[in-house]
Amino acid sequence: MPVPLQEDAFVAVDPAQARLGQLLFFDKVLSGNRNIACATCHAPAHGTSDGLSLGVGEGGQGVGPERTAGTGRDRIRARIARNAPALWNLGAHEIEVLFHDGRLSRSDIYDNGFDSPAQEWLPPGLSGILAAQALFPLASRFEMAGDPVENELAGRAFERVDYVWPLVAERVRAIPGYPPLFAEAFDDVAAPADITIAHIANAIAAFQAFEFRSHDSPFDAFLAGDAGALGPAQRRGMALFYGKAGCDGCHSGPLLSDHRFHALGLPFFGPGRVRPWEPVRRDVGRMGASDRLEDAYRFRTPMLRNVALSAPYGHNGAWPTLEGMVRHHLNPAAARAAWKPALAALPPAPWLEDSDFVGMQDRAEMARLAARLDIAPRPLGDAEVADLVAFLHALTGTASVEGRLGRPDRVPSGLEVE
């Protein structure tokens, strides 16, 4: 079992930067059409995810499982290719890779501290990998930027990823309420013109690292020496997790993740995430970022604290319940064969539905997906599965999940806070 997770496992956070980041995280002004915020798809009320299998980005309406695909000319053009990941404990020092396919990692390959889709174009001054991650949804057509014909931000992002970020900073600088907050939070900001996209990203990262830090679950209490923190079923489940079920083979260490990539053979649906030249609808996972064949269909191991709050599960949200995801791990081939499209939480979008599951009809691609498995079947009975699920519920935080700064009533832009 891991050592207890302590405060020193996380980056230090400046309180003024976290307070500023809270406002930016909930402010739709960062999106191309001013209609979606970071918090739309990473809603604290839904475990810092959205309760959907595949995200509904720019053009959607509402928050969480009730979010719709929009209407009329403003409706979504495509579903987001993957499940919106939870944000818990992303401020930990040990995290060196982010996104389901690991396309952002700490590296010196481009002499800026990161290997990312922006390559050498990432802005200077980023505080860490969490700040770097915050930049990419802003430049994504289907997440926050919108279509190139709809607004200037999207048009510039279409030309090159880094062209959009100065325009976002310009928007923020022009809002009277923001410059004083930046001046308070950052020593190198004395006037509105000093505010850069790096300041914006660093503030958002500070908020996430502070707000979504969680290590006060019953399991954490047990690790700290409180033998009564876990009930009998949870203790049996913990023994299975670190024993017969072999979960700790991947979900290891204090954060319950090895931060590596594994092929689980989840069912494929949705638009997939393909490279521009690929002729088929699919999602090859880590290989899409690394271009290494051995990485095909592998995805990053998620951390498990608060996992019971962030359904559905898998890189594409294929399984609506923890039990379903556990059973998939125990027998991937049988679980995939039994999976039905009705299990996917996809808001109705009749103009997309003909293509939502078309990839499943590609027999060659489905055979390639099925052939790549990094986990072997493990025979567990129903009672043991129930105990494992009970243990996973013991990973849910107590006070930490209530929020520290929470949702602001208003943001400086004056736009609606959902």
Secondary structure by P-SEA (a helix, b strand, c coil): ccccccccccccccaaaaaaaaaaaaccccccccccccccccccccccccccccccccccccccccccccccccccccccccccccccccccccccccccccccccccccccccccccccccccccccaaaaaaaacccccccccccccccaaaaaaaaccaaaaaaaaaaaaaccccaaaaaaccccccccccccaaaaaaaaaaaaaccccccccaaaaaaacccccccaaaaaaaaaaacccccccccccccccccbbbbccccccccccccccccccccccccccccccccccccccccccccccccccccccccccaaaaaaaaacaaaaaaacccccccccccccccccccccccaaaaaaaaaacccccbbbbcaaaaaaaaaaaaaaccccccccccccccccccccccc
